[in-house]
Amino acid sequence: MKLEKILDKLGSLEKNSFIKVIDNIISRSPKNSKEIDKILSSADKGLKSVDSQNIVKIFNLIQRECFDYLKAEFQDTSSQLDILIDIIIRDGNCIMKQDWFSRLYDNELKHLKSRLKNLKSDIENDKSDLSEFRKRDYKIYLSCLKTAYQNDLENNREAKITSDELSILLTLSKELGLSQEEIKLINYSILPIKKMDIQDVINSLKNIGVLFFSKKENTIYLADEIVRLLRKLREKEIADKFLRRTLKIMRPPIINQIAKIHNVDRKLNNSEKIEEIIKEGVSLRGILLNDMYKDGTTLTDKKKQLSDLCEKGLNISTLKGSTLNDKINSLINYFEIIEKDEKVGISLDGFEKMLTELNESLPKLNKQLKDQFELQDEFILNANFLLNYNIKPRDILDLIDKDDLSKFIKNNGIKQRGDDILNILENYKDAENLFLENYENIAYRDLNQLKDNGIIIKESELGLKFEELTKIIFKKLGFNIDEKLKKTVNTLKDQIDILINLSNDEVIIIECKTSKEKGYNKFSSVSRQLKSYQKLVEANNLRIIKTLLVAPEFSDDFITDCEMDMEMNLSLLKASSLTKIFDEFKISKYSNLPHVLFRDIVINEERIIKALKK
């Protein structure tokens, strides 16, 4: 769940610990202090009086400092923070009841203790499946860990691992190619495991700003933005769902090889091995740098195999970089962008229809997803519910076996040639809603992003499409888009994009502009155009209440010129602002948006959104 949504949902007491952490970081003069001060300048009572949207902006400005703060907390080896973080960064664990979190914590400790016994046996038993090479790696790390932990006892001090010792151990673990799960297992073969009271666990995580807890709902909330920081702390480059997507397109021999390297039971079937590799916390970078290749593979062949994996397997044609590391960074960045993007690839209505028909064809899917994502609710095949957990259509389809996918495709008359998952997603696209979800990308004429989101459109069509979508949005906001009146007013020379009829001979003119450039800055040409429209409308005995210019964004010079113009009652509306206003309007009590809200030179969406929430 997005941080802003959580902050809007909770009361001041429930947000207090998080605000304190942010306030403490701000007091230490972070890198972006000037930008933060600008945001805080309008707040009377400091950070506590700042609205959710601006708190998120501040959090984004101090992400580097937040990461360093959490890293320092993580160095307390007695906190079990590694165990707890591994629970809360899993897909589907961003909203949990207290008793559910308690159950997951108990299961994690039991699983850990069981695996510790197996690890000890594997290291000591000459006939174990563990290779001598891997045993050597484990023993090296274990010996260094023992020294770091027990050297304090020799000096009559409490046994602990200092931050310096921990940084050395982390470097060693990287060089040995150990997964996060392997490191955790070896660590807890030395460190004592003590079960903590679940309320103490929640309070400790809440006090360091990691989670939010609502006593009224008895529910834990984890913000997507914080989960990404915690995942980075555990050196997991991407969410499990993206690692699963990558592993599923690899051939079984490669999965076997990765399983062997990381001590995963090779008796499991391919799907089970993939899930175990994910649970082991195996690094995507490690897999793509070394683990997926045969011994002796040249660097050139490694780059080719990685390019083929991305282009032919993941359908990513935008991979950048000349070195192997650059290509891996490009892939990780691709997954990060997808995760942060609130768009779901298909429309919300299409997602809901897909879930309904999946449930009819595959009745066991609900339980499978419930178990996979560790969700407490009984029925989870609901689009809004899943999106709160950042689970999107592709994430669900990635979990379904190939045979079940084929069955679903046949049952629902979906195209069978080509990639099954892409064919299913294509089948459930709702064109209008999908275009609306990509409204800002169309405004910026961003063809690459549109293609990544499943929209194929010619560049020459983007201007008309933007105008068409703007009409749809204003119509859904309750305005009367009067095409008949517009035809009467327009001439061959002057063509108004959108004319809103407010009745009583009063109208609003809307002009739509797309631009690849950052900051729309063609004021002189657009002002001449709008003044021509103004004369045209007034010649038809109509009164212009407002003129709106909708564009991706506006330069400072454009805004200044607009403020200085005394002839037009012109307001500037960014595409992103219109999208946010529209999203809030859909869940508000209003049936039409009062046009008087469009009164600023640059429309302030925050003010309009606040008005809609009243």
Summary of the structure (lengths in Angstrom):
residues: 614
radius of gyration: 28.1
end to end distance: 23.1
largest distance: 95.9
contacts: 1816
relative contact order: 0.06
helix: 61%
strand: 6%
